[in-house]
Amino acid sequence: MLLQGLKQTWNLDTAFKGGSSSPELLEKMEWLQQTAVEIEKNADDFEFSAESFQALTDELQNFSAELSTAGAFIGCLIAQNVQDKEAIALRGKLEAVYAVFSNAVSALSIKWMETADEEWNAVLEDGRYEHIAFYLNEKRNNAKEKLSAGKEALINDLAVDGYHAWSTLYDQVVGKMEIPVTYEGKEEKLSVGQAENRLGHGDRNVRRETFESYTKAWEQDADFCASALNHIAGFRNSVYKHREWESVLKEPLAINRMQQETLDAMWDAIQSQKDIFVSYLQRKAEILGVDKLAWYDIDAPLSEANSKMDYDEAANFIVENFKSVAPEMSLFSEKAFIESWIEAEDRPGKRPGGFCTGFPTKKETRIFMTFSGTPSNVSTLAHELGHSFHSDVLKDLPYFGTKYAMNVAETASTFAELIVSDAAVDNAKSQEEKVALLEDKAQRAVAFFMNIHARFLFETRMYEERKSGQLSTARLCELMEEAQKEAYCGELSEYHPYFWASKLHFYITDVPFYNFPYTFGFLFSAGIYAVAKQEGPSFEEKYIKLLRDTGKMQVEELAQKHLGVDITKQDFWLKGIKLAAQDVEQFLELTK
């Protein structure tokens, strides 16, 4: 089926009609506020028995799905228009609801922890808990690592205005930023997202001038960003101190259901294999006619051969190429395009970046990005569709059975992205185009192995230093540039010291360390993709089984069960890195 005339703006009406002034949404907000208070009272009164546990678990899952749907919808409203003041106000109210609900869950988790193992295990043996037993056990075990219910409730209450508010304020400031540039003789004012897209322009002068204006804009707001980041990090450090958690990585590792040994093995394997990617950076600099790449050269196209696709072409290309490896994902993606689940229009006023979010009560997802037709945009679109498909294969499970970790979420998205990028190389119409597409794949590998490594190094060191007091804007810039130099092996002529200010991920308060899970997902999916290419479309059934288990076990167990590998050892990670290195080797061969 040929997709034509696709809308590039999403349809949000299936969740709530009327945007931020939707009567249905406002009614739901009132219900959420009232029900959260009722659940908090039920948690206080809770006494463990098979009957009371089942009733409360059902209530928690229903409320969580409703809360998640409302939160996702409001997030969509703000993403499509960062000036939507009504939506911003609603988000503030919803954060207060989250705090009340979190208090209830914390109190319940402690009561579950205090329940005798024999009594607890006997209840969970009931078949109705098959898909959510892992999640419930996780909540119970995590309670052992936290403070008393009263203290955890205080943390949640104070977080609304003393923690999450900094993230909200950051979003508002970034949404209002305008980057003044002169392009083709005309003065323009670009949003942050539009300016970031311009950094991939084919003309180095355009890239450099855009980067200079972009950096100047961040420099002007750097003191505010430094305050926001210091307070977010300070809040987390204070909470960890009171919980007696020594490592700042304890929480992100728990959230990602992985061991420190796995994280160490992954980064050690990457560090040992960076030489080939350094060779790529050097070759790209040679082709561009510079001694070393500057930060704004990293994503530069090498030629015009990587011709742009319009939105319809991109949609058809993705749907068609998913068929050869994942027919079910192809059918699902076609549905997402036809039913307008994707916000892709290139216009000012949108937040930067891309994401996939879900409306669990509607069994639907939505994708957000800004599409300008580049190969990178096509990859992003495929990436987000991978996330969307992952949610879709879980939609018949109980809500707590769909709560997978971020690192395995990035596995599904990157798997989809690999299919499309490989297909683009295979369908290249000339050697010049093939080189450009291989270079695009190499760019992404560098992003995962170097850019994200720099983020991880910066964030780890920044949190450690923050324990001794606030960091100045100048110190944050120093830490950022040091991390970039280390991660890129000193191969750039100019770095981006204000990257700590411009990268939204550092300001997300829902999930700490929003970096290493991307690299995990990239390499984990590379191993899955290698098997998929060998087995063809028949592999998708196994792949879907793996995805359906992502909310039920630690990632080490998931890898052992479905791939038969030990991911606490470097061997697994080296195989994935070598797959990425093959693209670079092919690129180097074709550009001799």
Buried (B, 14 or more C-beta within 10 A) or exposed (E): EEBEEBBBEBBBEBBBEEBBEBEEBBEBBEEBBEBBBEBBEBBEEBEBEEEEBBEBBEBBBEBBBBBBBBBBBBBBBBBBBBEBEBBBEBBBBBBBBBBBBBBBBBBBBBBBBEBEEEEBEEBBEEEEBBBBBBBBBBBBEBBEEBBEBEBBBEBBBBBBBBBBBBBBBBBEBBBEBBBEBEBEEEEBEBBBBBBBBBBBBEEBEBBBBBBEBBBEBBBEBBEBBBBBBBBBBBBBBBBBEEBEBEEBBBBBBBBBBBBEEBBEBBBEBBEEBBEBBBBBBBBBBEBBEEEBBBBBBBBBBBBEBBEEBEBBEBBBBBBBBBBBBBEBBBBBBBBBBEEBBBBBBBEEEBBBBBBBBBBBBBBBBBBBBBBBBBBBBBBBBBBBBBBBBBBBBBEEBBBBBBBBBBBBBBBBBBBBBBBBBBBBBEEBEEEBBBBBBBBBBBBBBBBBBBBBBBBBBBBBBBBEBBEEEBBEBEEBBEBBBBBBBBBBBEBBEBBBBBBBBBBBBBBBBEBBBBBBBBBBBBBBBBBBBBEBBEBEBEBBEBBBEBBBBBBBBBBBEBBBEBBEBBBBEBEBBBBBBBBBBEBBBBBBEEBE
